[in-house]
Structures are given as C-alpha cells and as structure tokens.
Amino acid sequence: MPGNVVDASVIAAIAFQEPRTLEAEAILEGADLVAPPLLGFELANIARNKAIRDPHLRRVIEEGLLEVLQFDIQWQEVDHIAVLALALETGLTTYDASYLYLARTLGIPLVTFDQRLQAAVSGPG
C-alpha cells in the first residue's frame, strides 16, 4: 500500500494554521494518507487545548478541526500488544508508537514534526 503514515503534529499544523502550515501542506500534497483512529482524538485534544488557551478563537479552531477530519485518510487499526512492545523498546508513548508501528508494518514513510518520534523513525528498527 503506497502512501505516508501521518501523525497529529503535521495535520494540526494545517488545521490550526501553525508556523509549519506551508511545509505540512507541501509534504502531504497528493499523498495517500494513513493513520490510526487515534489521530482524530489527538487532533480533538489539540483543539481543546487551543480553545482553552484562546477561547475567542474557538469557532476558528473548530472549523480547522472539522476541515482536517474530512481529509481522505485511510484509518488503520494497530496491534495494541505490538504497539506496547514498540513503545517499551523505543521509549515513545504508546500513542506515538502507534504511528511508528503502522509505518514499519506497512513499509511506508512516517511524516511527523515531532522530534522524538522522528528520532525513533531514523533510529534502529
């Protein structure tokens, strides 16, 4: 299956017009996107935190979240026991390890702006 596993850091950059928005859009342009269902919850939590910090932007934040949740993403379940093992091996959270697990299992790149996750992608595995 061709494509890229994409994590919340990249999608959130687009949803919430963060400093790396243009970079995220360029990376994802024309790409087939794959993610665990966890992505939706992570994006909603990011939106929650932003809305608490900037309540006057709540409507804009909600619209950004809605927009990215409509992206054509292929949702892939993960093997939770394997994700746990990978998290313990890499020191990642199980949340981050779920993205790495998908990338490794599917043999496709993982796109992330998260430095710890990127280090795990680049590290032994």
C-alpha positions in Angstrom: 0.0 0.0 0.0 1.7 3.3 -1.1 1.3 6.4 1.0 2.5 8.0 4.2 1.6 7.5 7.8 0.8 10.9 9.1 0.7 12.0 12.7 -1.1 14.7 14.6 1.8 17.2 14.5 1.6 17.5 10.7 -2.2 17.6 10.4 -2.5 20.0 13.3 -0.1 22.4 11.6 -2.7 22.6 8.8 -5.8 22.6 10.9 -4.7 25.4 13.2 -2.5 27.5 10.9 0.7 26.8 12.8 4.1 28.1 11.7 4.8 24.9 9.7 1.5 25.0 7.8 3.0 25.5 4.4 5.6 22.8 5.0 2.9 20.4 6.1 0.7 21.2 3.0 3.7 20.6 0.7 4.6 17.3 2.3 1.0 16.0 2.1 0.1 17.3 -1.3 -1.0 14.4 -3.4 0.0 11.8 -0.8 -2.2 8.9 0.2 -2.5 9.3 4.0 -2.7 6.5 6.5 -3.2 6.9 10.3 -4.5 5.0 13.3 -8.0 6.1 14.5 -6.2 7.7 17.4 -5.3 10.6 15.1 -8.9 12.0 15.4 -8.7 12.0 19.2 -5.3 13.6 19.2 -6.5 16.4 16.9 -9.6 17.0 19.0 -7.4 17.2 22.2 -5.1 19.7 20.5 -8.2 21.7 19.5 -9.4 21.6 23.1 -6.2 22.9 24.5 -6.1 25.7 21.9 -9.7 26.6 22.7 -9.0 26.8 26.4 -5.9 28.9 25.8 -7.7 31.2 23.3 -11.5 31.0 23.9 -12.1 33.8 21.5 -10.8 31.6 18.7 -13.0 28.6 19.5 -15.0 28.9 16.3 -11.9 29.1 14.1 -10.4 26.2 15.9 -13.5 24.1 15.5 -13.6 24.9 11.8 -9.9 23.9 11.4 -10.5 20.6 13.1 -13.6 19.9 11.0 -11.7 20.6 7.8 -8.8 18.2 8.5 -11.1 15.5 9.8 -12.6 15.4 6.3 -9.2 14.7 4.7 -9.1 11.4 2.8 -7.2 9.4 5.4 -7.2 5.6 5.4 -7.8 4.6 9.0 -5.8 1.5 10.0 -6.1 -0.3 13.3 -3.0 -1.3 15.1 -1.9 -4.4 17.1 -2.0 -2.9 20.6 0.3 -5.6 22.1 2.9 -4.9 19.4 2.5 -1.1 19.9 3.1 -1.6 23.6 6.3 -3.6 22.8 7.5 -0.9 20.4 6.8 1.8 23.0 8.8 0.0 25.6 11.6 -0.6 23.0 11.8 3.0 21.8 10.8 5.0 24.9 7.9 6.5 23.0 4.4 6.9 24.3 2.0 4.2 23.1 0.3 7.0 21.2 3.4 7.9 19.2 4.4 4.2 18.9 1.1 3.5 17.1 2.2 5.7 14.2 5.6 4.2 14.1 4.1 0.7 14.2 1.9 1.5 11.2 4.8 2.9 9.2 7.0 -0.2 10.0 4.2 -2.7 9.4 3.1 -1.2 6.1 6.6 -0.3 5.0 5.8 3.3 4.2 7.2 6.6 5.5 6.0 8.3 8.6 5.6 12.0 8.3 5.9 13.9 11.6 7.1 17.2 13.1 7.6 15.5 16.5 11.4 15.3 17.2 11.3 12.3 19.5 9.1 10.4 17.0 11.3 11.4 14.1 14.4 10.2 16.0 12.7 6.8 16.6 11.9 6.6 12.8 15.5 7.3 12.0 16.9 5.0 14.7 17.4 1.3 14.6 14.4 -0.7 13.9 
